[in-house]
Amino acid sequence: MSLSGLDIGDLPAVADPERKARAVSSFQSFCETNFPQTFHLPWSRDHLKVIRKIEPAVLEGGLFALAMPRGSGKTTIAECACVWAILFGHREFVALIRASEIHAADNWKPSNERSRERIDGIVALIMALDRATTVTPVSKCWYTRGGLRL
């Protein structure tokens, strides 16, 4: 198959540029806007403290350990932080260390219309890349500085 056969096409226009601009620099805004069913309760003081640690770690670099009571949302917050870091290009690589092999095997992959609308072209790109790498056994995907190439 030729490279032109692997073309994923143009990405859709950003539905709400102001929303996207807020989400680029604010992890809290990103979570509230793009995952409203997940983050529907008010943030606790501990959650806000974690958000204040995550933002500089993602935007400027750094590491920190996160410990909170069971069921407080720490895994969900950490997963969303990884998604935020990658989607907006804040980090080239992220590592999320999880408690068990079963949980570590979970993958985040958008699959519905609401996701496509909220995160704009990113979800379309992920879905197109998924199709390009799974539909054709000969297709290849690799990262080069400045973008993804098929």
Sequence and secondary structure as in RCSB ss.txt:
>XXXX:A:sequence
MSLSGLDIGDLPAVADPERKARAVSSFQSFCETNFPQTFHLPWSRDHLKVIRKIEPAVLEGGLFALAMPRGSGKT
TIAECACVWAILFGHREFVALIRASEIHAADNWKPSNERSRERIDGIVALIMALDRATTVTPVSKCWYTRGGLRL
>XXXX:A:secstr
  GGGG        S HHHHHHHHH HHHHHHHH TTTS S   HHHHHHHHHHHHHHHH         TTSSHH
HHHHHHHHHHHHTTS S      SSHHHHT      SHHHHHHSTHHHHHHHHHHHHHHS TT   EEETTEEE 
